[in-house]
Amino acid sequence: MKLDYLFICIAFAMLSLIACDDKPVKSTMTAFDKGKSYLADADRIRESKDEMQAKKFYQKAIIEFENEVRVDANKPELSRMLGIAQYRVRDFDNAIQWLTKATNQDKTDAVAFQYLGYCYVNKSKIDEAMTAFRSAFSINTTGVIKGESVEELMEIGELSMTIGNNFVQQGNAPQGYSYKKLGMRIMAMGLEFSKYDLDLAKKIQVFAVDMNDQILMDWIANVIENDGNTVQEITIPVRQN
């Protein structure tokens, strides 16, 4: 009986030590550290296609980053990370403010320019988006950011096309066509950045045919026919917010 009691006391003491060891680690985590952790978790979850769960973690990251803003609003990387998290929850206006601040703080922050481009695309500000993307690509010459941007632009373009189709089905054809035009312009931007990748061109051709827009169909046919070389430029009207 005494031996059992001794073992219980030892086990309890060990658990107490472990608990004490954990406390200093947790207390040293800043809001910025927590935000970075949540942001990384959100990105991993998003890659698994669980958008709803990812959004929850992006929102947690935003809360922590905003807490850090109250401590040091000029902390390196804070503006960029807060802007990225806001972009992922589609808070484009606030994201633009923080990402713009990030680019002003560091003119070589290619990722901040990249996400600023995404935000402008979603606000239908194509000229501003092009400027931001070109800055990102000139800074990052490896082609990694350009490849990521093309993929994201295709996703945004397809989403805009889907929204447009939904408006058409609901009987609002003018609004639907506006969204579909925007979607085509965004995908065309991605195609241009990809240096007219034929696989992307053929994918966009499907949407052009769906829109039954002869100008778009002729343009994309020209891209495919010329194997992506010396294609004719096209201006696609977009909806302005």
C-alpha positions as CSV (number, residue, x, y, z in Angstrom):
1,M,0.0,0.0,0.0
2,K,2.8,2.4,0.9
3,L,4.6,1.6,-2.4
4,D,1.5,2.3,-4.4
5,Y,1.1,5.6,-2.6
6,L,4.7,6.5,-3.4
7,F,4.2,5.8,-7.1
8,I,1.1,8.0,-7.1
9,C,3.1,10.9,-5.5
10,I,5.9,10.5,-8.0
11,A,3.5,10.5,-10.9
12,F,1.7,13.5,-9.6
13,A,5.0,15.4,-9.2
14,M,6.1,14.6,-12.7
15,L,2.8,15.8,-14.2
16,S,3.1,19.0,-12.2
17,L,6.6,19.6,-13.6
18,I,5.4,19.0,-17.1
19,A,2.6,21.5,-16.6
20,C,5.0,24.0,-15.2
21,D,7.3,23.6,-18.2
22,D,4.5,24.3,-20.6
23,K,3.5,27.6,-19.1
24,P,6.6,29.6,-20.0
25,V,6.5,28.4,-23.6
26,K,2.9,29.5,-24.0
27,S,3.4,32.9,-22.3
28,T,6.3,33.8,-24.6
29,M,4.2,33.5,-27.7
30,T,3.3,36.9,-29.1
31,A,0.2,37.8,-30.9
32,F,2.3,37.9,-34.1
33,D,3.6,34.4,-33.5
34,K,0.1,33.1,-33.0
35,G,-1.1,34.9,-36.1
36,K,1.7,33.3,-38.2
37,S,0.9,29.9,-36.8
38,Y,-2.8,30.3,-37.6
39,L,-2.0,31.6,-41.1
40,A,0.3,28.6,-41.8
41,D,-2.5,26.2,-40.6
42,A,-5.0,28.0,-42.7
43,D,-2.9,27.7,-45.8
44,R,-2.4,23.9,-45.2
45,I,-6.1,23.4,-44.7
46,R,-6.9,25.4,-47.8
47,E,-4.6,23.1,-49.8
48,S,-6.8,20.2,-48.7
49,K,-9.8,22.0,-50.3
50,D,-11.6,22.6,-46.9
51,E,-12.3,26.2,-47.6
52,M,-14.8,26.7,-44.7
53,Q,-12.3,25.4,-42.1
54,A,-9.5,27.3,-43.6
55,K,-11.5,30.5,-43.4
56,K,-11.9,30.0,-39.6
57,F,-8.2,29.9,-39.2
58,Y,-7.6,32.9,-41.4
59,Q,-10.1,34.8,-39.2
60,K,-8.1,33.7,-36.1
61,A,-4.9,34.9,-37.7
62,I,-6.5,38.3,-38.4
63,I,-7.5,38.7,-34.8
64,E,-4.0,37.9,-33.6
65,F,-2.4,40.2,-36.2
66,E,-4.7,43.0,-35.3
67,N,-3.8,42.5,-31.6
68,E,-0.1,42.8,-32.7
69,V,-0.9,46.0,-34.6
70,R,-1.9,47.6,-31.3
71,V,1.6,46.7,-30.0
72,D,3.7,47.6,-33.1
73,A,1.9,48.5,-36.3
74,N,5.2,48.7,-38.2
75,K,6.5,45.3,-37.3
76,P,8.3,43.7,-40.3
77,E,6.1,41.3,-42.3
78,L,3.0,42.1,-40.2
79,S,1.3,44.3,-42.8
80,R,1.8,41.6,-45.5
81,M,0.6,38.7,-43.4
82,L,-2.5,40.6,-42.2
83,G,-3.2,41.6,-45.8
84,I,-2.9,38.0,-47.0
85,A,-5.3,36.8,-44.3
86,Q,-7.8,39.5,-45.1
87,Y,-7.6,38.6,-48.8
88,R,-8.4,35.0,-48.0
89,V,-11.6,36.0,-46.2
90,R,-12.4,38.3,-49.1
91,D,-12.0,41.5,-47.2
92,F,-10.4,43.2,-50.2
93,D,-10.6,46.8,-49.1
94,N,-8.7,46.3,-45.9
95,A,-6.3,43.9,-47.5
96,I,-5.4,46.5,-50.1
97,Q,-4.6,49.0,-47.3
98,W,-2.3,46.6,-45.5
99,L,-0.6,45.2,-48.5
100,T,0.0,48.7,-49.9
101,K,1.6,49.5,-46.5
102,A,3.7,46.4,-46.9
103,T,5.0,47.4,-50.3
104,N,5.7,50.9,-49.1
105,Q,7.7,49.5,-46.2
106,D,9.6,47.1,-48.4
107,K,9.8,47.8,-52.1
108,T,11.3,44.3,-52.7
109,D,8.4,42.4,-51.1
110,A,7.3,40.4,-54.1
111,V,4.6,38.5,-52.2
112,A,2.9,41.7,-51.0
113,F,2.8,42.9,-54.6
114,Q,1.4,39.6,-55.7
115,Y,-1.5,39.6,-53.3
116,L,-2.1,43.2,-53.9
117,G,-2.6,42.2,-57.5
118,Y,-5.1,39.5,-56.5
119,C,-7.1,42.1,-54.5
120,Y,-7.2,44.6,-57.4
121,V,-8.4,41.8,-59.7
122,N,-11.3,41.0,-57.3
123,K,-12.2,44.7,-57.2
124,S,-12.2,44.7,-61.1
125,K,-9.3,47.2,-61.1
126,I,-7.4,45.5,-63.9
127,D,-4.8,48.2,-64.6
128,E,-3.8,48.4,-61.0
129,A,-3.6,44.7,-60.8
130,M,-1.3,44.5,-63.9
131,T,1.0,47.1,-62.3
132,A,1.2,45.1,-59.0
133,F,1.8,41.8,-60.8
134,R,4.5,43.3,-63.0
135,S,6.3,44.6,-59.9
136,A,6.0,41.2,-58.2
137,F,7.4,39.4,-61.3
138,S,10.3,41.8,-61.7
139,I,11.3,41.3,-58.1
140,N,10.9,37.5,-58.2
141,T,12.7,36.3,-61.3
142,T,12.5,32.6,-60.5
143,G,9.0,32.3,-62.1
144,V,7.5,30.8,-58.9
145,I,5.3,33.8,-58.1
146,K,4.3,34.1,-61.8
147,G,3.2,30.5,-61.8
148,E,1.2,30.9,-58.6
149,S,-0.4,34.0,-60.0
150,V,-1.5,32.4,-63.2
151,E,-3.1,29.6,-61.2
152,E,-4.9,32.0,-58.9
153,L,-6.1,34.2,-61.8
154,M,-7.6,31.1,-63.5
155,E,-9.5,30.3,-60.3
156,I,-10.7,33.8,-59.9
157,G,-11.8,34.0,-63.5
158,E,-13.7,30.7,-63.3
159,L,-15.4,31.8,-60.1
160,S,-16.5,35.0,-61.9
161,M,-17.8,33.0,-64.8
162,T,-19.8,30.8,-62.3
163,I,-21.3,33.8,-60.6
164,G,-22.2,35.2,-64.0
165,N,-24.0,32.0,-65.0
166,N,-25.9,32.1,-61.7
167,F,-27.1,35.6,-62.4
168,V,-28.2,34.6,-65.9
169,Q,-30.1,31.6,-64.5
170,Q,-31.8,34.0,-62.0
171,G,-33.0,36.1,-64.9
172,N,-30.5,38.9,-64.5
173,A,-28.7,38.5,-67.9
174,P,-26.9,42.0,-68.0
175,Q,-25.3,41.4,-64.6
176,G,-24.5,37.9,-65.5
177,Y,-22.8,38.9,-68.7
178,S,-20.8,41.6,-66.9
179,Y,-19.4,39.0,-64.5
180,K,-18.7,36.6,-67.4
181,K,-16.8,39.4,-69.3
182,L,-14.8,40.1,-66.2
183,G,-14.0,36.4,-65.8
184,M,-12.8,36.2,-69.3
185,R,-10.6,39.3,-68.9
186,I,-9.0,37.8,-65.7
187,M,-8.3,34.5,-67.4
188,A,-6.9,36.3,-70.4
189,M,-4.5,38.1,-68.1
190,G,-3.4,34.8,-66.7
191,L,-2.9,33.5,-70.2
192,E,-0.8,36.5,-71.1
193,F,1.4,36.0,-68.0
194,S,1.8,32.3,-68.9
195,K,3.2,33.4,-72.3
196,Y,0.1,31.9,-74.0
197,D,0.3,28.4,-72.6
198,L,-1.7,26.3,-75.0
199,D,-3.4,24.1,-72.4
200,L,-4.7,27.3,-70.7
201,A,-5.8,28.7,-74.0
202,K,-7.8,25.6,-74.8
203,K,-9.4,25.7,-71.3
204,I,-10.4,29.4,-71.8
205,Q,-11.7,28.5,-75.3
206,V,-14.4,26.4,-73.6
207,F,-15.6,29.5,-71.7
208,A,-15.5,31.7,-74.8
209,V,-17.7,29.3,-76.7
210,D,-20.1,29.1,-73.7
211,M,-20.4,32.9,-73.8
212,N,-21.0,32.7,-77.6
213,D,-18.9,35.8,-78.0
214,Q,-17.4,35.8,-81.5
215,I,-14.7,38.3,-80.7
216,L,-13.5,36.2,-77.8
217,M,-13.7,33.0,-79.8
218,D,-11.7,34.5,-82.7
219,W,-9.1,35.8,-80.3
220,I,-8.6,32.5,-78.5
221,A,-8.6,30.6,-81.8
222,N,-5.9,32.9,-83.0
223,V,-3.8,32.2,-79.8
224,I,-4.2,28.4,-80.4
225,E,-3.6,28.6,-84.2
226,N,-0.4,30.6,-83.7
227,D,0.8,28.3,-81.0
228,G,1.0,31.2,-78.6
229,N,3.3,33.2,-80.8
230,T,2.5,36.8,-82.0
231,V,-1.1,36.9,-81.0
232,Q,-3.4,39.8,-81.6
233,E,-4.2,41.8,-78.5
234,I,-7.8,42.1,-77.3
235,T,-9.5,44.5,-75.0
236,I,-12.3,43.0,-73.0
237,P,-14.7,45.5,-71.3
238,V,-15.0,44.9,-67.5
239,R,-17.4,45.8,-64.8
240,Q,-16.2,48.7,-62.7
241,N,-17.2,48.8,-59.0
